[in-house]
Amino acid sequence: MILISEMAIQRERRWKLLFFLLTLAALIFAITLMKNVFISFLLAFVTYYVLAPIVDFLERKGLSRQWSTTLPFLVLTGVGIITAQIFFPILADQITSLRDNIPRYIDASTKFLINFESQASSMIATIYPIDLKGGLEPKIMSMVQNLFQSLPDYVSQSLTVFFLTPFIAYFMLLDGRDFVRKVLSLVPNNFFELVLNMNHQINAQMGGFVRARILESLLVGGIIWLGLFILGFPYALILAVFAGIINIIPYLGPFIGAVPALIINFANGGDITVFWWLLVIYALAQVIDLALIVPFVVAKIVNLHPVTVVLVVILGSHLLGILGMIISIPLFSVLKVSAVSIYKHVIDFRG
């Protein structure tokens, strides 16, 4: 009788777990269809992994979970307001100036590409004829015009994300552990250890990865901003922010991050001394990054072969563009941890 009762409980747990997983999958699918909400959830997860160690530390020191969660948000809000007051006017001026000078920079870039075309055409024209002046320049101009025409929409979307992200992150930190406990309570006993182990490994890996990448971006962006500021290069802050963010993309990010500065220098006369200083600044940032952050932090966390990383980033770019390039590595790491854990569980079960 007791055995039948236990079997009924296990069956009920399986149905509850299946219903929960289907509901969660439907929710995730719905979220991905709403771009702003999807980005808000991604940023909320980043915020969660950044603040979770601080919240747990404060709770261990005797504060309630609510105050342990609220205090870091209050401090973060204060720091954000002060930072915005200092840097937002500078960013706004630089964005306005950049918008006014975009046609000149595009023209300079196109001239450079046309010169490159004329030199390379004798080698490759017979294989793949190219017409940069007639093909590439109109496309670039159209993309830039669409970008600045869409700026009001981007601003409104950014405001939505700005308000949604902390709201979601706050409740993830406040009630996240209780939510996980309730989910784990639905897991049948024969899978409980597997799911608990996967949850622990994924949390540890994702938390370490997010914190390492943020530290890496701040380091790279800070070094580039300081170097460009000392050099007196225009748009130092906006170029540093761009380089820091795009550096999140493995291997390709550093090269993409340097392109705008090189284009601006070329459009402003192509000073060879400034060109070499730009290379030194961006290279120095990458050397420090590759020597300190990547080998000691990032590589140990993700534990992926460089070829695998490149292939995953390319796949992410095809599926979701730049966003896919940024989130492809942590998502693949989660899949890898899950697959390895399930494989070990199956082997142990058969053994």
Secondary structure, 3 states (H helix, E strand, C coil): CHHHHHHHHHHHHHHHHHHHHHHHHHHHHHHHHCHHHHHHHHHHHHHHHHHHHHHHHHHHCCCCHHHHHHHHHHHHHHHHHHHHHHHHHHHHHHHHHHHHHHHHHHHHHHHHHHHHHHHHHHHHCCCCCCCHHHHHHHHHHHHHHHHHHCHHHHHHHHHHHHHHHHHHHHHHHHHHHHHHHHHHHCCCHHHHHHHHHHHHHHHHHHHHHHHHHHHHHHHHHHHHHHHHHHHCCCCHHHHHHHHHHHCCCCCCHHHHHHHHHHHHHHHCCCCHHHHHHHHHHHHHHHHHHHHHHHHHHHHHHHCCCHHHHHHHHHHHHHHHHHHHHHHHHHHHHHHHHHHHHHHHHHHHHHC
